[in-house]
Amino acid sequence: MSDHETVLHALGNKPADQQPVWPDREALDSVLADLSTAVPLVFAGECDQLRHRMAAVARGEAFLLQGGDCAETFDAVSADAIRDTLKTLLQMAVVLTYGGSVPVVKVGRIAGQYAKPRSKDTETRGGLTLPAYRGDAVNGLAFTPEARVPDPERLRRVYEVSAATLNLVRSFTTGGYAALDQVHAWNRDFVALSPGGERYERLAREIDRALDFMKACGVHPGEFDDVEFYSSHEALILDYEAALTRRDSRGGGLYDTSAHMVWIGERTRRLDGAHVEFASMIRNPLGVKLGPGVTADEVLALIDRLDPDREPGRLSFITRMGAEKVRDLLPGLVEKVTASGARIAWICDPMHGNTFEAPSGHKTRDFAAVLDEVRGFFEVHRELGTHPGGIHVELTGSDVTECVGGGDEVLVDHLHRRYETACDPRLNRGQSLDLAFLVAEMYRGV
């Protein structure tokens, strides 16, 4: 039995939510057969390395920065776009590393985030009802009957563009582009030009002095030139994830080689479902999104299913409570998990619980609410004596106008100017760096 068949057999008839209805099963089987023998996008040893890094997060010895596109699109894959997103994440990481005096684990929502869950199966405009857009992995964004038909050839395209993206990311992170002094020079430019730059100038000067001191001492470790950077996405389309699952020759464990880390979304985390069953089979580090409706019993049951050996680094809980609810709902979950003895990495997703519709009809988020949810997340962990393990943010390196607020303030009336997301609104580069400086201040206060 092949690895692909092993996974499919284990999933059996378990309910699988949010899956496309493929109209041509033979075409799907042909694509999956090809993917099941394709070269892995990532390797088991890299996944193990990330799991070790996440163990440090779970123990309170490191901080996770996870960010990238809400939904990647084929048309937006370019060297410039990949570079700009990577550049923004590296800039944020430098600020967090120095400001928090803690190693930062850098994980992108990149090279695989091509599928999205939807609240409704259909979309209606002007009396015409069509299948909902489920990401470029499934169908097209254009509101036409032809574009909205699920096409399995798109899964093949996901693999191809993900491979190209990872190849470019590896080149950037090991070829000198991500050298520490260069990344900090970008931050100096940001501080000089940002409306909120005065607030960040002190921290920037501290980093300058630290780098100058190390240079004067002749200290220049290899870590200053190369960067560890990992990929992640929501393991939503099980046909694709199963086809890219491989058995590791070293120990025989199964790994989803589509990404270093995968997560289960709020809409697909039911205990008897196929997504949880799939995640329980693989050795990748895992995340699970937890919304405001989750109960402590559900959380403990997820730990039993996904981390039965209580292995630090295996499982992260990515909370998405909303700024108004995080201080009330998060403490009970953290207390119960801590009492169970599980070593979980707690990550804050301050994006999904703070979405609203502007008068213009644009879906947006207020930077102030995003920041307040992170602040509430830190406050809860400070009060309980537990570790605020990281942030999970939808962002782009482009100067889009999708979320309101921030130092270089985006107003509601500005949303139409560069609203480019295929799904949910993202922080732009300036807002992302604002967030990094402010989170660094919070971490110092823990």
Secondary structure, 3 states (H helix, E strand, C coil): CCHHHHHHHHHCCCCCCCCCCCCCHHHHHHHHHHHCCCCCCCCHHHHHHHHHHHHHHHCCCCEEEEEECCCCCHHHCCHHHHHHHHHHHHHHHHHHHHHHCCCEEEEEEECCCCCCCCCCCEEEECCEEEECCCCCCCCCCCCCCCCCCCCCHHHHHHHHHHHHHHHHHHHHHHCCCCCHHHHHHHHHHHHHHCCCHHHHHHHHHHHHHHHHHHHHCCCCCHHHCCCCCEEEEECCCHHHHHHCEEECCCCCCEEECCCCEEEECCCCCCCCCHHHHHHHHECCCEEEEECCCCCHHHHHHHHHHHCCCCCCCCEEEEECCCCCCHHHHHHHHHHHHHHHCCCCEEEECCCHHHEEECCCCCEEEEHHHHHHHHHHHHHHHHHHCCCCCEEEEEECCCCCCCCEECCCCECHHHCCCCCCCCCCCCECHHHHHHHHHHHHHHHHCC
